[in-house]
């Protein structure tokens, strides 16, 4: 009797091995498509819309920043805009920090 078993037994081939490769490729392709349509494409669309919003900023636009500050643009510079919060306060913020533009008259209806 041997203390360590050293004999190897061959496994019997029960199914076709070629089909498993194609199934794996189809599943991988499916996952790539799911990630593209659920994650990548919507994020690119939002990024493109925000870039259009930032380039279209002009004096007199009423905006809300990513931090929730509401004001009216008084001056547009290269990378910054001056936003008037009230009569005494004017802030310089980055264009990319602008979250959305508001319809004209929104600030008056808030105050």
BAMARLUM-531680 format. One record per residue (C-alpha): residue number from 1; residue in three letters; y negated, z, x negated. Coordinates in pm, whole numbers. Example, Ala and Ser with C-alpha at 12.3 -4.5 7.8 and 13.67 -1.06 7.14 Angstrom:
BAMARLUM-531680
<rec i="1" aa="ALA" v="450" w="780" u="-1230"/>
<rec i="2" aa="SER" v="106" w="714" u="-1367"/>
This chain:
BAMARLUM-531680
<rec i="1" aa="UNK" v="0" w="0" u="0"/>
<rec i="2" aa="UNK" v="-339" w="-99" u="-126"/>
<rec i="3" aa="UNK" v="-630" w="146" u="-100"/>
<rec i="4" aa="UNK" v="-891" w="-131" u="-68"/>
<rec i="5" aa="UNK" v="-823" w="-429" u="155"/>
<rec i="6" aa="UNK" v="-897" w="-744" u="-41"/>
<rec i="7" aa="UNK" v="-752" w="-1016" u="173"/>
<rec i="8" aa="UNK" v="-989" w="-1237" u="363"/>
<rec i="9" aa="UNK" v="-913" w="-1390" u="698"/>
<rec i="10" aa="UNK" v="-1060" w="-1723" u="799"/>
<rec i="11" aa="UNK" v="-1253" w="-1735" u="1124"/>
<rec i="12" aa="UNK" v="-1137" w="-1987" u="1377"/>
<rec i="13" aa="UNK" v="-1382" w="-2259" u="1477"/>
<rec i="14" aa="UNK" v="-1423" w="-2219" u="1852"/>
<rec i="15" aa="UNK" v="-1738" w="-2424" u="1928"/>
<rec i="16" aa="UNK" v="-1935" w="-2718" u="1800"/>
<rec i="17" aa="UNK" v="-2182" w="-2610" u="1532"/>
<rec i="18" aa="UNK" v="-2412" w="-2916" u="1555"/>
<rec i="19" aa="UNK" v="-2552" w="-2831" u="1899"/>
<rec i="20" aa="UNK" v="-2685" w="-2491" u="1791"/>
<rec i="21" aa="UNK" v="-2932" w="-2654" u="1549"/>
<rec i="22" aa="UNK" v="-3086" w="-2873" u="1819"/>
<rec i="23" aa="UNK" v="-3118" w="-2581" u="2060"/>
<rec i="24" aa="UNK" v="-3296" w="-2376" u="1795"/>
<rec i="25" aa="UNK" v="-3540" w="-2660" u="1725"/>
<rec i="26" aa="UNK" v="-3613" w="-2705" u="2096"/>
<rec i="27" aa="UNK" v="-3673" w="-2331" u="2138"/>
<rec i="28" aa="UNK" v="-3904" w="-2324" u="1833"/>
<rec i="29" aa="UNK" v="-4099" w="-2621" u="1968"/>
<rec i="30" aa="UNK" v="-4127" w="-2450" u="2306"/>
<rec i="31" aa="UNK" v="-4271" w="-2137" u="2147"/>
<rec i="32" aa="UNK" v="-4525" w="-2341" u="1954"/>
<rec i="33" aa="UNK" v="-4637" w="-2515" u="2275"/>
<rec i="34" aa="UNK" v="-4663" w="-2184" u="2460"/>
<rec i="35" aa="UNK" v="-4878" w="-2032" u="2185"/>
<rec i="36" aa="UNK" v="-5097" w="-2341" u="2175"/>
<rec i="37" aa="UNK" v="-5165" w="-2357" u="2549"/>
<rec i="38" aa="UNK" v="-5195" w="-1982" u="2608"/>
<rec i="39" aa="UNK" v="-5375" w="-1865" u="2293"/>
<rec i="40" aa="UNK" v="-5517" w="-2132" u="2065"/>
<rec i="41" aa="UNK" v="-5659" w="-2383" u="2312"/>
<rec i="42" aa="UNK" v="-5851" w="-2133" u="2533"/>
<rec i="43" aa="UNK" v="-5994" w="-1959" u="2224"/>
<rec i="44" aa="UNK" v="-6118" w="-2290" u="2081"/>
<rec i="45" aa="UNK" v="-6274" w="-2376" u="2418"/>
<rec i="46" aa="UNK" v="-6461" w="-2042" u="2432"/>
<rec i="47" aa="UNK" v="-6578" w="-2085" u="2072"/>
<rec i="48" aa="UNK" v="-6710" w="-2435" u="2143"/>
<rec i="49" aa="UNK" v="-6893" w="-2317" u="2458"/>
<rec i="50" aa="UNK" v="-7055" w="-2030" u="2264"/>
<rec i="51" aa="UNK" v="-7168" w="-2269" u="1988"/>
<rec i="52" aa="UNK" v="-7330" w="-2492" u="2253"/>
<rec i="53" aa="UNK" v="-7499" w="-2187" u="2406"/>
<rec i="54" aa="UNK" v="-7638" w="-2076" u="2069"/>
<rec i="55" aa="UNK" v="-7771" w="-2421" u="1980"/>
<rec i="56" aa="UNK" v="-7937" w="-2459" u="2322"/>
<rec i="57" aa="UNK" v="-8138" w="-2135" u="2299"/>
<rec i="58" aa="UNK" v="-8510" w="-2189" u="2349"/>
<rec i="59" aa="UNK" v="-8828" w="-1990" u="2401"/>
<rec i="60" aa="UNK" v="-8847" w="-1836" u="2747"/>
<rec i="61" aa="UNK" v="-8471" w="-1808" u="2803"/>
<rec i="62" aa="UNK" v="-8352" w="-1478" u="2944"/>
<rec i="63" aa="UNK" v="-8046" w="-1357" u="2754"/>
<rec i="64" aa="UNK" v="-7804" w="-1069" u="2729"/>
<rec i="65" aa="UNK" v="-7667" w="-978" u="2387"/>
<rec i="66" aa="UNK" v="-7313" w="-877" u="2296"/>
<rec i="67" aa="UNK" v="-7439" w="-517" u="2290"/>
<rec i="68" aa="UNK" v="-7572" w="-540" u="2646"/>
<rec i="69" aa="UNK" v="-7944" w="-568" u="2568"/>
<rec i="70" aa="UNK" v="-8132" w="-785" u="2817"/>
<rec i="71" aa="UNK" v="-8451" w="-963" u="2718"/>
<rec i="72" aa="UNK" v="-8653" w="-1282" u="2699"/>
<rec i="73" aa="UNK" v="-8664" w="-1502" u="2390"/>
<rec i="74" aa="UNK" v="-9012" w="-1528" u="2241"/>
<rec i="75" aa="UNK" v="-8934" w="-1713" u="1917"/>
<rec i="76" aa="UNK" v="-8639" w="-1915" u="1788"/>
<rec i="77" aa="UNK" v="-8575" w="-1921" u="1411"/>
<rec i="78" aa="UNK" v="-8289" w="-2068" u="1205"/>
<rec i="79" aa="UNK" v="-8029" w="-1794" u="1247"/>
<rec i="80" aa="UNK" v="-8229" w="-1539" u="1446"/>
<rec i="81" aa="UNK" v="-8421" w="-1513" u="1771"/>
<rec i="82" aa="UNK" v="-8694" w="-1269" u="1871"/>
<rec i="83" aa="UNK" v="-8617" w="-1107" u="2203"/>
<rec i="84" aa="UNK" v="-8881" w="-919" u="2400"/>
<rec i="85" aa="UNK" v="-8718" w="-620" u="2568"/>
<rec i="86" aa="UNK" v="-9033" w="-489" u="2742"/>
<rec i="87" aa="UNK" v="-9410" w="-509" u="2684"/>
<rec i="88" aa="UNK" v="-9404" w="-297" u="2367"/>
<rec i="89" aa="UNK" v="-9059" w="-374" u="2217"/>
<rec i="90" aa="UNK" v="-8957" w="-696" u="2047"/>
<rec i="91" aa="UNK" v="-8632" w="-725" u="1849"/>
<rec i="92" aa="UNK" v="-8500" w="-981" u="1605"/>
<rec i="93" aa="UNK" v="-8130" w="-1050" u="1662"/>
<rec i="94" aa="UNK" v="-7880" w="-1303" u="1533"/>
<rec i="95" aa="UNK" v="-7821" w="-1607" u="1748"/>
<rec i="96" aa="UNK" v="-7447" w="-1543" u="1742"/>
<rec i="97" aa="UNK" v="-7504" w="-1202" u="1904"/>
<rec i="98" aa="UNK" v="-7632" w="-1367" u="2223"/>
<rec i="99" aa="UNK" v="-7355" w="-1333" u="2479"/>
<rec i="100" aa="UNK" v="-7497" w="-1530" u="2771"/>
<rec i="101" aa="UNK" v="-7812" w="-1675" u="2918"/>
<rec i="102" aa="UNK" v="-7934" w="-1544" u="3252"/>
<rec i="103" aa="UNK" v="-8102" w="-1731" u="3537"/>
<rec i="104" aa="UNK" v="-8484" w="-1724" u="3536"/>
<rec i="105" aa="UNK" v="-8622" w="-1414" u="3707"/>
<rec i="106" aa="UNK" v="-8323" w="-1190" u="3639"/>
<rec i="107" aa="UNK" v="-8523" w="-947" u="3425"/>
<rec i="108" aa="UNK" v="-8785" w="-899" u="3699"/>
<rec i="109" aa="UNK" v="-8514" w="-830" u="3956"/>
<rec i="110" aa="UNK" v="-8349" w="-572" u="3725"/>
<rec i="111" aa="UNK" v="-8670" w="-377" u="3664"/>
